Amino acid sequence: MVLSFYNECLVAVPYLFIIVFFLLGLTIFSSYNSYKRSGGLPLASQTSLFFILGLFLYAVTFLPYFVVSIYTNFSGLVFSSFLSGYIFLVLSFSGVVLTLYTHYAAKFDLEAYEVPIFIVVVTLSTVLLITVSDCLSMYLVLELQALALYVLATTRVNSTFSTEAGLKYFVMGSFASCLLLFGISLLYGLTGLFSFSEISLLLLMLNDTLEFSSSGFLLAFLFISIGLFFKVGAAPFHSWVPDVYTGAPLVVTMFFSLVPKIGAWVLLVKLSYNCFAAYSAFFSSVFLSVGVLSLVIGVFGAVYQVSLKRLLAFSAISHTGYMLLGLSTFHFEGFVSNLFYLSVYVLSLAPVFLILGTYGTRFDSSPMDSIYGLKNIYKFSPLLGLILTSSLFSLAGLPPFCGFFGKLYIFYTLVSSGFFGVSILALLLSSGSAVYYLKLVRFNLFFKDMVNRLFLLEVNRAVAYVIVVLFSLNLLFFAWGADFLLMLNYFYSKTTL
């Protein structure tokens, strides 16, 4: 018993480290009212150092257990599975965002100690969201994440548009939380259970009885799925995505598009595997409908956009559609293809935001927002221009970049499950999405703007290394992507979600 308790505490070291840092940072820096007067070293620099140490602690405490065995801890409320490998991805990109924030806080008018503090809160909640296996802890962690995201969405205190976007996000988020809580309450009233695995086992037992009525369970799961559709930005619950992407600063937009989405998608995959799979026929049609609608709205909404961040927001909606189509099969390949596509999406999108974060307008050094601002990137920095082009090609799904293999596996799962019509429609919409990606490539490579020039800000060394590493992984994905996919399949077959 003592050894088991020791192992559980050892695994919790990275989580406890982040919690202690959050409490200390909030206590110390709130008394200064500005991190410039907090001892010389900027708060974001200290936060980045904490995250580097947190990654080290996570690697030395958790990864050895992850390689040797899969085990359950803390009475099943928080459990470790192969999905917890995404924790390392979350912590890594949170550290990258904080490093970018350190270098560009003055340029983006983000000199406030609250921003990195709330980034830490969202990161902690995302880490916990990946590991939860209980409806009650899921709701509490989602609310912790949502409250911090509401504040981050209104970071531009002097911008009316940012305030409006944050208010819309808060109102719609509150409505989605009510639907989620109603679904959880209804599910608890029917079963008296909160654990995902126990609910799944109960449904398997009840399905064998002839008198079993599934209408109450279907209604509960439908409300829960609608609440999660809002979290991932799926249509028709997507209206907050373009406004929040546009109203938030570029660094915060990058954080919005990467870190919280990883946790929400892992949670949706986990619930689909444990709970929704009992009614796979019903939820397969729901996921197909929402996925196709997200593809249509994302593709046609992005074609006519001039704002770069709104274009990327509609692009995120379309990629949400692809992942929902992968979930709709409710097969082994469907769940693995979803996790595979999620990794590919993050790998493709992160360099785009990192490169855009190194540019500003000539006069006020504000972050670039219009697609016309891409005209001088290749001229002033050919390497960054080529990396941006390759990342856009990957998002469009062109070979040999990683985005092609992610979409290929999604289409493979659709065809193997018999959804031929949906796969053809998704393929046509994927071809349509290449229109706006190629438009960005055209502005990047073939246009020059001599009037409103951009200048390349001093690139942070750590951010430059990350951009090069991501570009190398993307370009060489055909060499290591198959092994990564085999690893996902292996751990999926050896453990449960």
SELO-603835 format. One line per 10 residues: number of its first residue (from 1); for each residue z, y, x of N, C-alpha, C. Coordinates in steps of 0.05 Angstrom, whole numbers. Example, Ala and Ser with C-alpha at 12.3 -4.5 7.8 and 13.67 -1.06 7.14 Angstrom:
# residues 2
1	156 -114 264 156 -90 246 156 -66 264  142 -45 257 143 -21 273 157 1 258
***
This chain:
# residues 497
1	0 -24 17 0 0 0 0 25 17  16 25 39 17 48 56 -10 52 70  -22 30 78 -48 32 91 -69 43 72  -69 34 47 -88 44 27 -84 73 22  -58 82 20 -53 110 16 -62 127 40  -58 116 64 -67 129 88 -98 133 89  -112 112 81 -141 113 80 -151 134 60  -138 135 36 -145 155 16 -141 183 26  -118 188 39 -112 214 50 -132 221 72  -140 202 88 -158 207 110 -185 216 99
11	-194 203 78 -220 211 66 -218 239 54  -195 247 45 -191 273 32 -188 296 51  -188 290 78 -184 311 97 -204 334 95  -231 328 93 -250 350 91 -245 367 66  -239 354 43 -234 369 19 -209 386 21  -188 375 32 -164 390 36 -168 413 55  -185 409 75 -190 430 95 -204 453 81  -224 448 64 -238 470 50 -219 484 31  -202 469 17 -183 482 -2 -164 500 13  -152 490 35 -133 506 50 -147 531 61
21	-172 528 71 -186 552 81 -191 572 59  -198 562 35 -203 581 13 -178 596 6  -155 583 4 -130 596 -3 -122 616 19  -124 608 44 -117 626 66 -136 650 67  -162 645 64 -181 667 65 -177 686 43  -173 676 18 -168 694 -4 -143 710 -1  -122 698 11 -97 713 14 -99 734 36  -111 726 58 -111 745 81 -131 767 77  -156 760 70 -177 781 69 -175 799 44  -163 789 23 -160 807 0 -141 830 6
31	-123 827 25 -105 848 32 -119 870 49  -142 864 60 -156 884 76 -177 899 60  -187 887 38 -207 899 21 -234 901 34  -237 894 59 -263 894 72 -260 877 97  -279 859 101 -277 841 124 -282 855 150  -292 880 149 -297 895 174 -270 901 188  -249 903 172 -223 910 184 -204 885 185  -216 862 186 -199 838 185 -196 825 212  -196 840 233 -190 829 259 -214 828 278  -236 841 271 -259 843 289 -281 824 282
41	-275 798 278 -296 779 272 -302 779 243  -327 782 234 -334 782 206 -325 757 192  -318 760 166 -308 738 151 -329 716 149  -355 723 146 -375 702 144 -377 686 170  -373 699 193 -373 684 218 -350 664 219  -327 673 210 -304 655 209 -309 632 190  -321 639 167 -328 618 147 -347 598 159  -367 607 174 -386 589 186 -373 570 206  -354 581 222 -339 565 240 -323 544 226  -310 552 204 -295 533 188 -313 510 177
51	-338 517 169 -355 497 159 -365 478 181  -369 489 205 -376 471 227 -354 451 232  -329 461 232 -307 443 236 -304 424 213  -310 433 188 -309 416 165 -329 394 166  -354 400 176 -374 379 179 -365 359 200  -353 368 222 -343 350 242 -321 331 230  -303 343 216 -282 327 204 -293 307 184  -313 316 168 -325 297 149 -339 274 163  -352 280 186 -367 259 200 -348 239 212  -326 248 225 -308 230 239 -289 215 220
61	-284 226 196 -265 213 178 -278 196 157  -301 205 146 -313 191 124 -336 173 132  -354 182 149 -378 167 155 -372 139 166  -352 135 184 -346 107 192 -340 88 169  -324 98 150 -319 82 126 -344 77 109  -360 98 108 -385 96 93 -403 75 104  -404 72 130 -422 52 143 -410 24 139  -384 21 142 -371 -5 141 -369 -16 113  -359 0 94 -354 -11 68 -355 11 47  -357 3 22 -356 21 -1 -330 15 -15
71	-315 36 -21 -288 32 -32 -282 54 -52  -262 48 -69 -254 67 -89 -227 78 -81  -222 104 -87 -197 117 -80 -187 135 -102  -162 142 -101 -149 160 -120 -151 149 -148  -146 124 -152 -145 111 -178 -171 113 -194  -193 115 -180 -219 116 -193 -227 144 -202  -210 164 -199 -218 191 -208 -239 202 -189  -236 197 -163 -256 205 -143 -263 181 -127  -288 173 -126 -295 149 -112 -318 155 -93  -319 138 -73 -339 141 -52 -361 120 -55
81	-386 129 -56 -408 111 -58 -430 122 -40  -453 110 -41 -474 120 -24 -484 148 -33  -477 156 -58 -484 183 -67 -468 203 -51  -445 196 -41 -429 215 -26 -443 224 0  -464 210 8 -479 220 31 -491 247 26  -494 255 1 -504 281 -6 -484 303 0  -458 295 3 -438 315 10 -445 328 37  -454 311 55 -461 322 82 -484 342 79  -503 336 61 -525 355 56 -515 381 44  -497 379 25 -485 403 13 -471 420 34
91	-454 408 50 -438 423 70 -457 435 90  -478 421 98 -496 431 118 -510 456 109  -522 455 85 -536 478 75 -518 501 67  -493 495 60 -474 516 55 -468 531 81  -465 516 103 -462 528 129 -485 545 137  -510 535 131 -534 551 138 -534 577 122  -528 576 96 -528 600 80 -507 620 90  -484 610 98 -463 628 108 -471 640 135  -485 625 151 -495 635 176 -516 657 171  -533 652 152 -553 672 145 -540 697 133
101	-519 693 117 -504 715 106 -490 732 128  -480 718 149 -468 732 171 -487 752 184  -512 744 187 -531 760 202 -543 782 185  -546 777 159 -561 796 142 -544 809 121  -517 807 123 -500 819 103 -504 850 101  -506 863 124 -510 892 124 -537 899 113  -557 883 119 -584 889 110 -587 886 80  -572 866 68 -574 861 40 -552 874 24  -536 891 36 -514 905 22 -495 885 10  -486 866 26 -468 845 16 -441 845 31
111	-434 869 40 -409 870 57 -385 870 39  -379 846 29 -355 842 12 -343 815 19  -317 814 21 -305 788 29 -307 768 7  -311 777 -18 -312 757 -40 -336 739 -39  -358 748 -28 -383 731 -28 -379 705 -13  -372 705 12 -368 679 25 -345 663 14  -324 676 3 -302 662 -10 -313 646 -34  -329 658 -50 -339 644 -74 -360 624 -66  -374 628 -45 -393 607 -35 -377 583 -27  -354 587 -15 -336 564 -8 -327 550 -34
121	-320 565 -54 -311 553 -79 -333 536 -92  -357 546 -93 -380 531 -104 -385 506 -87  -383 509 -61 -387 485 -44 -366 464 -49  -341 472 -51 -320 453 -57 -324 439 -83  -331 455 -104 -335 443 -130 -359 424 -130  -380 431 -115 -404 413 -113 -397 387 -99  -381 389 -78 -372 365 -64 -356 347 -83  -338 359 -98 -322 343 -117 -339 332 -139  -360 348 -148 -377 339 -170 -393 314 -162  -400 312 -137 -415 288 -128 -398 263 -130
131	-372 266 -126 -354 243 -124 -339 236 -149  -340 253 -170 -324 248 -194 -335 223 -208  -318 209 -222 -326 186 -239 -311 187 -265  -303 210 -274 -286 213 -297 -295 238 -313  -297 236 -340 -307 258 -356 -289 283 -354  -263 279 -353 -245 302 -352 -248 317 -326  -247 302 -304 -250 315 -278 -278 327 -275  -298 314 -287 -325 326 -287 -326 353 -300  -313 356 -323 -313 381 -337 -298 403 -322  -275 396 -311 -259 415 -296 -274 425 -271
141	-287 407 -257 -302 415 -233 -326 431 -241  -340 424 -262 -363 440 -271 -355 468 -278  -332 472 -291 -322 498 -298 -314 514 -274  -302 501 -254 -295 514 -229 -320 524 -215  -341 508 -215 -366 516 -203 -379 539 -219  -379 537 -245 -392 557 -262 -379 584 -259  -353 585 -258 -339 611 -256 -346 625 -230  -348 610 -208 -355 622 -183 -385 630 -183  -402 615 -196 -431 622 -197 -435 647 -214  -419 651 -235 -422 675 -251 -416 700 -234
151	-396 698 -216 -390 721 -199 -412 725 -178  -422 704 -166 -443 706 -146 -469 718 -158  -474 712 -184 -498 722 -196 -498 752 -199  -474 764 -200 -471 793 -203 -462 806 -177  -471 796 -155 -463 806 -129 -472 835 -124  -496 841 -134 -506 869 -132 -492 886 -152  -470 898 -145 -454 913 -164 -468 938 -173  -486 949 -157 -500 974 -163 -526 969 -178  -533 945 -184 -558 938 -197 -553 931 -226  -566 946 -244 -563 940 -273 -576 914 -279
161	-598 907 -266 -612 882 -272 -595 858 -263  -581 861 -241 -563 839 -232 -540 835 -251  -529 857 -261 -507 855 -281 -517 842 -307  -541 849 -315 -553 838 -340 -558 808 -336  -568 800 -313 -574 772 -307 -548 756 -306  -527 767 -294 -502 753 -293 -489 750 -320  -492 771 -337 -481 769 -364 -496 748 -381  -523 747 -378 -538 727 -393 -530 699 -383  -526 696 -357 -518 670 -346 -491 662 -356  -473 682 -358 -446 676 -368 -446 667 -397
171	-461 682 -414 -462 675 -443 -474 648 -447  -497 643 -434 -510 617 -438 -494 594 -425  -481 600 -402 -465 580 -390 -440 573 -407  -429 592 -420 -406 587 -437 -414 570 -461  -438 576 -472 -448 559 -494 -453 530 -485  -465 527 -461 -470 500 -451 -444 486 -445  -424 500 -436 -398 487 -431 -385 478 -457  -389 494 -478 -378 486 -504 -391 460 -514  -418 458 -511 -432 434 -519 -423 410 -502  -419 414 -476 -410 393 -459 -382 384 -467
181	-364 403 -472 -337 396 -479 -336 382 -506  -353 391 -525 -354 378 -551 -363 349 -548  -383 344 -531 -392 316 -527 -371 299 -514  -356 310 -495 -335 295 -482 -312 289 -502  -306 308 -519 -284 304 -539 -292 283 -559  -318 285 -568 -327 265 -587 -327 237 -574  -335 235 -549 -335 209 -535 -307 198 -532  -288 216 -526 -260 207 -523 -249 198 -550  -257 212 -571 -247 205 -598 -258 177 -606  -282 170 -597 -293 144 -604 -283 121 -587
191	-277 127 -562 -270 105 -544 -241 107 -533  -230 131 -532 -204 134 -519 -205 131 -489  -229 134 -477 -233 130 -449 -247 155 -437  -242 159 -411 -255 180 -396 -272 170 -373  -266 147 -362 -279 136 -338 -308 128 -345  -327 135 -328 -355 128 -332 -358 98 -333  -346 84 -313 -350 55 -312 -338 40 -336  -314 50 -345 -301 37 -368 -317 42 -393  -328 66 -396 -345 71 -420 -370 54 -419  -382 51 -396 -406 34 -393 -399 5 -400
201	-377 -5 -391 -369 -32 -397 -363 -36 -427  -351 -16 -439 -345 -17 -468 -371 -18 -484  -390 -2 -476 -416 -1 -491 -430 -28 -489  -429 -40 -465 -441 -66 -462 -428 -87 -480  -402 -85 -484 -388 -104 -501 -395 -99 -531  -396 -73 -538 -400 -66 -566 -429 -72 -575  -447 -71 -556 -475 -76 -563 -480 -105 -572  -461 -123 -565 -464 -151 -573 -454 -156 -601  -440 -137 -613 -431 -140 -641 -451 -129 -660  -455 -143 -682 -475 -135 -702 -466 -111 -718
211	-440 -107 -722 -431 -85 -739 -429 -59 -724  -436 -58 -699 -433 -34 -683 -452 -12 -691  -442 12 -696 -458 35 -702 -459 54 -678  -483 61 -669 -485 77 -645 -490 106 -649  -489 115 -674 -496 143 -680 -476 162 -667  -450 156 -667 -430 173 -655 -433 175 -625  -439 153 -612 -443 153 -583 -468 168 -576  -489 164 -591 -514 179 -586 -510 209 -588  -495 218 -608 -490 246 -611 -473 257 -588  -453 242 -580 -436 251 -558 -452 253 -532
221	-468 232 -526 -484 233 -502 -505 254 -503  -516 260 -527 -536 281 -529 -524 308 -523  -500 314 -532 -487 340 -526 -482 342 -496  -473 320 -484 -467 320 -455 -493 325 -439  -514 312 -447 -540 315 -433 -551 343 -436  -547 356 -459 -556 383 -463 -541 402 -444  -515 398 -442 -499 414 -424 -508 411 -395  -516 387 -387 -525 383 -360 -554 393 -356  -570 393 -377 -597 404 -375 -595 434 -368  -576 447 -379 -572 475 -372 -564 478 -343
231	-548 461 -333 -539 463 -305 -562 460 -285  -581 442 -292 -603 437 -274 -627 456 -279  -625 472 -300 -647 491 -306 -671 479 -319  -667 459 -336 -690 446 -350 -697 461 -375  -722 461 -382 -731 474 -407 -723 456 -431  -716 469 -453 -717 497 -460 -691 512 -454  -675 502 -436 -649 515 -428 -652 529 -401  -675 542 -397 -682 552 -370 -683 582 -368  -678 596 -390 -683 625 -390 -665 640 -371  -643 629 -363 -626 642 -344 -636 640 -315
241	-653 621 -309 -661 615 -282 -677 639 -270  -699 648 -283 -714 671 -270 -698 696 -267  -681 702 -287 -665 727 -286 -644 726 -263  -631 703 -261 -610 700 -240 -623 700 -212  -645 686 -209 -659 685 -184 -668 713 -175  -677 730 -195 -687 756 -188 -664 776 -184  -643 774 -200 -621 793 -198 -603 789 -175  -600 765 -165 -582 759 -143 -595 766 -116  -580 773 -96 -592 777 -69 -605 751 -59  -623 754 -39 -639 732 -30 -622 709 -19
251	-602 716 -4 -584 696 7 -570 680 -15  -561 694 -36 -547 681 -58 -567 665 -74  -592 675 -77 -613 660 -91 -618 634 -77  -619 634 -51 -623 610 -35 -600 590 -41  -576 600 -41 -553 583 -47 -555 571 -75  -562 588 -94 -565 578 -122 -585 556 -124  -607 558 -110 -629 539 -113 -624 513 -98  -605 512 -80 -601 488 -64 -575 473 -70  -553 486 -65 -527 473 -65 -517 464 -93  -515 482 -113 -505 473 -139 -523 453 -152
261	-550 456 -147 -569 437 -159 -565 409 -149  -558 405 -124 -553 378 -113 -531 365 -129  -509 379 -133 -486 367 -147 -493 360 -176  -507 379 -190 -514 375 -218 -533 351 -221  -552 348 -202 -571 326 -205 -558 299 -199  -541 298 -179 -527 273 -173 -510 265 -196  -497 284 -209 -480 278 -233 -498 268 -256  -521 280 -260 -539 271 -281 -549 243 -276  -555 237 -251 -564 209 -244 -541 190 -249  -517 198 -241 -494 180 -245 -489 174 -274
271	-490 195 -291 -486 191 -320 -508 174 -332  -533 179 -323 -555 163 -334 -552 134 -327  -542 128 -303 -538 100 -294 -516 87 -310  -494 101 -314 -470 89 -326 -469 90 -356  -476 113 -368 -472 117 -397 -498 117 -413  -517 134 -404 -542 137 -420 -559 112 -420  -555 95 -400 -572 71 -398 -568 52 -421  -545 53 -434 -540 36 -457 -558 43 -480  -569 67 -481 -588 76 -501 -613 86 -487  -624 69 -470 -646 77 -453 -671 84 -468
281	-676 71 -491 -700 78 -507 -699 106 -517  -675 114 -528 -672 141 -539 -673 162 -517  -657 158 -496 -656 179 -475 -681 179 -457  -696 157 -457 -722 158 -443 -741 177 -457  -741 177 -483 -758 197 -497 -748 225 -494  -721 228 -493 -710 255 -489 -717 266 -462  -714 250 -441 -720 258 -414 -750 264 -410  -767 247 -423 -795 251 -421 -803 278 -435  -792 283 -458 -799 308 -473 -790 332 -457  -765 332 -448 -754 355 -433 -769 358 -406
291	-775 335 -393 -790 337 -368 -817 348 -370  -833 339 -390 -860 350 -394 -858 380 -402  -839 387 -419 -837 415 -427 -829 432 -403  -812 422 -385 -805 437 -361 -829 440 -343  -846 420 -341 -870 422 -324 -889 443 -335  -893 443 -362 -911 462 -374 -902 490 -370  -876 495 -377 -865 522 -375 -864 531 -345  -857 513 -327 -855 520 -299 -882 527 -287  -902 511 -293 -929 516 -282 -942 541 -293  -943 543 -320 -956 566 -332 -940 592 -329
301	-913 589 -327 -897 613 -322 -899 624 -295  -905 607 -275 -907 617 -247 -934 628 -240  -955 621 -255 -982 629 -247 -986 659 -247  -974 673 -266 -978 701 -270 -956 718 -258  -938 707 -243 -916 722 -232 -924 738 -207  -914 762 -205 -917 779 -182 -892 779 -165  -869 777 -178 -843 775 -164 -841 748 -150  -835 749 -125 -834 724 -109 -811 706 -118  -788 718 -124 -765 702 -132 -768 691 -160  -781 706 -178 -787 694 -204 -807 671 -203
311	-826 674 -184 -845 652 -180 -831 627 -170  -812 630 -151 -797 607 -142 -779 596 -163  -769 613 -181 -752 604 -203 -768 586 -222  -792 594 -230 -808 577 -247 -817 552 -232  -821 554 -206 -827 531 -190 -804 511 -191  -780 521 -190 -756 503 -192 -755 489 -219  -763 503 -240 -763 491 -267 -783 468 -268  -807 472 -255 -827 451 -255 -817 427 -239  -804 431 -217 -793 409 -201 -771 394 -216  -756 409 -232 -737 396 -250 -750 376 -269
321	-774 384 -278 -789 366 -296 -797 340 -282  -805 342 -257 -812 317 -242 -788 298 -240  -765 309 -234 -742 292 -230 -733 280 -257  -736 295 -279 -729 284 -305 -748 261 -313  -773 264 -305 -792 242 -310 -784 217 -294  -774 221 -270 -765 198 -255 -741 185 -268  -723 201 -280 -700 189 -293 -707 175 -319  -729 183 -331 -736 172 -358 -742 143 -357  -748 131 -334 -755 103 -333 -731 85 -336  -707 94 -328 -682 79 -329 -686 52 -315
331	-700 52 -293 -703 29 -276 -691 34 -249  -690 13 -233 -681 16 -206 -697 36 -190  -724 34 -192 -741 53 -178 -738 81 -188  -732 84 -213 -729 111 -225 -706 126 -213  -683 113 -211 -659 127 -200 -663 133 -170  -674 114 -156 -678 118 -127 -699 140 -123  -720 140 -139 -741 160 -135 -730 188 -141  -711 190 -160 -699 216 -166 -683 227 -142  -667 209 -130 -651 218 -107 -669 223 -83  -690 208 -81 -710 212 -59 -724 239 -63
341	-732 245 -88 -746 271 -93 -727 294 -89  -701 291 -96 -682 312 -92 -680 320 -62  -679 300 -45 -678 305 -16 -703 318 -6  -726 310 -16 -751 321 -8 -754 350 -17  -744 355 -41 -745 383 -52 -729 402 -36  -705 394 -28 -687 411 -12 -700 415 16  -712 394 27 -724 396 53 -748 415 53  -762 417 30 -786 433 28 -779 462 22  -759 466 5 -753 493 -5 -736 510 15  -718 497 30 -700 511 48 -715 529 68
351	-736 519 82 -750 537 101 -763 561 88  -771 559 63 -784 582 50 -763 605 47  -739 599 38 -719 619 35 -709 629 62  -707 612 81 -698 620 108 -718 640 120  -744 635 117 -764 652 128 -765 679 113  -764 678 87 -764 703 72 -739 720 78  -717 707 85 -693 722 92 -695 737 118  -715 732 134 -718 746 160 -735 771 158  -744 777 134 -761 800 131 -749 821 113  -757 846 117 -749 868 100 -770 889 100
361	-769 907 81 -789 929 80 -785 948 103  -804 964 108 -804 981 132 -783 1003 130  -777 1013 107 -760 1037 106 -731 1031 99  -726 1013 79 -698 1010 71 -687 982 78  -702 966 91 -693 939 100 -683 922 77  -693 926 53 -685 909 30 -701 883 32  -690 861 20 -704 836 22 -730 836 7  -749 821 17 -776 821 5 -775 807 -22  -789 819 -42 -789 807 -68 -817 803 -79  -836 820 -73 -863 818 -84 -880 798 -67
371	-898 784 -81 -916 765 -67 -934 780 -48  -939 806 -53 -956 821 -35 -943 827 -8  -917 823 -7 -903 827 18 -908 805 39  -922 783 30 -928 761 48 -952 768 66  -964 791 63 -990 796 76 -988 797 106  -966 804 117 -964 808 146 -947 788 161  -938 767 147 -920 748 160 -935 733 182  -959 723 176 -974 708 197 -983 726 219  -989 751 213 -999 770 233 -977 776 254  -952 780 245 -931 788 263 -916 764 275
381	-918 741 261 -905 717 272 -921 692 263  -941 684 279 -958 661 271 -942 635 267  -921 631 283 -906 606 279 -892 605 252  -878 627 245 -864 628 220 -885 627 197  -908 639 201 -929 638 180 -939 610 175  -942 595 197 -951 567 194 -929 549 181  -904 554 189 -882 539 177 -880 545 147  -883 570 140 -882 578 111 -905 564 96  -929 564 109 -952 551 96 -947 521 92  -936 508 112 -931 479 110 -910 473 88
391	-890 490 86 -869 486 65 -881 490 37  -899 510 34 -912 514 8 -930 491 2  -944 480 22 -961 456 17 -944 432 9  -920 430 20 -902 408 13 -892 411 -15  -885 436 -23 -877 440 -51 -899 434 -71  -924 439 -62 -948 434 -79 -954 404 -80  -943 388 -62 -948 360 -62 -973 351 -47  -980 366 -26 -1003 359 -10 -996 342 14  -1012 321 20 -1006 304 44 -1013 320 69  -1000 313 92 -981 292 97 -952 300 95
401	-946 322 81 -920 333 80 -902 316 61  -876 321 63 -857 304 49 -859 307 18  -867 330 8 -870 334 -21 -890 315 -33  -910 308 -18 -930 289 -28 -918 261 -33  -901 252 -15 -889 226 -18 -868 225 -40  -854 248 -44 -835 250 -66 -849 247 -93  -871 262 -97 -886 261 -122 -900 234 -125  -909 223 -103 -922 197 -105 -903 175 -115  -878 176 -106 -859 156 -115 -852 160 -145  -850 185 -153 -845 191 -182 -868 180 -199
411	-893 185 -191 -916 175 -206 -917 144 -205  -908 133 -183 -908 103 -181 -888 92 -202  -865 104 -204 -845 94 -223 -854 97 -252  -869 120 -257 -879 124 -284 -900 103 -292  -919 98 -273 -940 79 -278 -929 51 -281  -910 44 -263 -899 17 -264 -882 12 -290  -873 34 -302 -858 32 -327 -875 33 -352  -901 37 -348 -920 38 -370 -925 65 -382  -915 87 -370 -920 114 -380 -946 125 -368  -969 114 -376 -994 122 -364 -1002 150 -373
421	-999 156 -398 -1007 182 -408 -990 204 -397  -964 200 -395 -946 220 -383 -952 224 -353  -958 203 -339 -965 205 -311 -991 221 -306  -1011 217 -323 -1036 232 -321 -1031 261 -327  -1015 267 -348 -1009 295 -354 -993 308 -332  -974 294 -321 -958 305 -298 -976 309 -274  -995 292 -269 -1014 295 -247 -1031 320 -250  -1041 324 -275 -1057 348 -280 -1041 374 -277  -1016 373 -287 -999 397 -283 -991 401 -254  -989 380 -239 -984 382 -210 -1007 396 -196
431	-1032 389 -205 -1055 403 -194 -1055 432 -201  -1046 438 -226 -1044 466 -234 -1023 482 -218  -1002 468 -210 -981 482 -194 -991 491 -167  -1012 477 -157 -1024 484 -131 -1036 512 -132  -1042 522 -156 -1055 548 -158 -1037 570 -147  -1012 571 -156 -995 593 -147 -984 588 -118  -982 563 -110 -974 559 -82 -997 567 -63  -1022 561 -71 -1044 569 -54 -1048 599 -54  -1040 612 -76 -1040 642 -77 -1021 653 -56  -998 642 -54 -979 651 -33 -990 646 -5
441	-1003 623 -1 -1015 617 25 -1037 636 31  -1053 644 11 -1075 663 15 -1064 690 24  -1043 699 11 -1031 725 19 -1019 723 47  -1008 700 54 -995 696 80 -1015 696 103  -1038 682 99 -1056 677 122 -1079 696 123  -1089 706 101 -1115 719 101 -1115 748 93  -1091 760 88 -1090 788 80 -1073 803 101  -1081 828 104 -1066 846 122 -1060 872 107  -1036 881 107 -1028 906 94 -1020 926 115  -1037 946 120 -1031 965 141 -1015 989 131
451	-1012 991 105 -997 1014 94 -967 1007 92  -961 986 77 -933 979 73 -927 955 91  -924 959 117 -919 938 135 -891 926 133  -889 901 140 -863 889 142 -857 886 172  -832 887 178 -824 882 205 -805 858 206  -807 843 227 -790 819 230 -763 827 240  -742 822 225 -716 828 234 -708 808 256  -687 814 270 -678 796 291 -669 770 279  -681 748 286 -675 723 274 -650 711 287  -631 703 270 -608 690 280 -616 664 294
461	-604 659 317 -612 636 333 -607 609 318  -584 608 304 -577 583 289 -597 579 267  -604 601 253 -624 599 231 -651 591 241  -659 601 265 -685 594 277 -685 564 283  -663 554 294 -662 525 300 -665 509 274  -652 517 253 -653 503 228 -681 503 217  -695 526 218 -723 527 209 -741 508 224  -738 507 250 -755 490 267 -748 460 261  -723 454 258 -715 426 252 -726 417 225  -724 434 205 -734 427 178 -764 425 179
471	-778 442 193 -807 440 196 -815 414 209  -800 406 230 -807 381 244 -802 357 226  -780 357 211 -775 335 192 -796 334 170  -805 357 161 -825 357 140 -852 347 151  -860 356 175 -886 349 186 -887 320 194  -864 309 203 -864 281 212 -851 262 191  -852 271 166 -839 255 145 -852 227 142  -879 226 147 -892 201 144 -882 180 164  -869 190 186 -859 171 207 -831 161 200  -815 177 186 -787 168 181 -781 166 151
481	-799 176 134 -793 176 105 -790 148 93  -806 129 103 -805 101 93 -777 89 99  -767 94 123 -741 83 130 -719 96 113  -722 122 107 -702 136 90 -703 124 62  -726 118 52 -729 106 25 -717 78 25  -722 63 46 -710 36 47 -680 37 48  -669 57 62 -640 60 64 -629 67 36  -642 84 21 -633 90 -6 -633 65 -24  -655 50 -22 -656 25 -38 -635 5 -30  -629 3 -4 -609 -16 5 -581 -8 -5
491	-573 17 -2 -546 25 -10 -544 24 -40  -566 30 -54 -566 29 -84 -561 0 -93  -573 -19 -79 -570 -47 -87 -543 -58 -80  -529 -46 -60 -504 -57 -51 -480 -44 -65  -483 -23 -80 -461 -9 -92 -469 1 -120  -450 13 -133 -455 25 -159 -453 55 -157  -464 69 -177 -462 98 -177 -435 107 -188
***
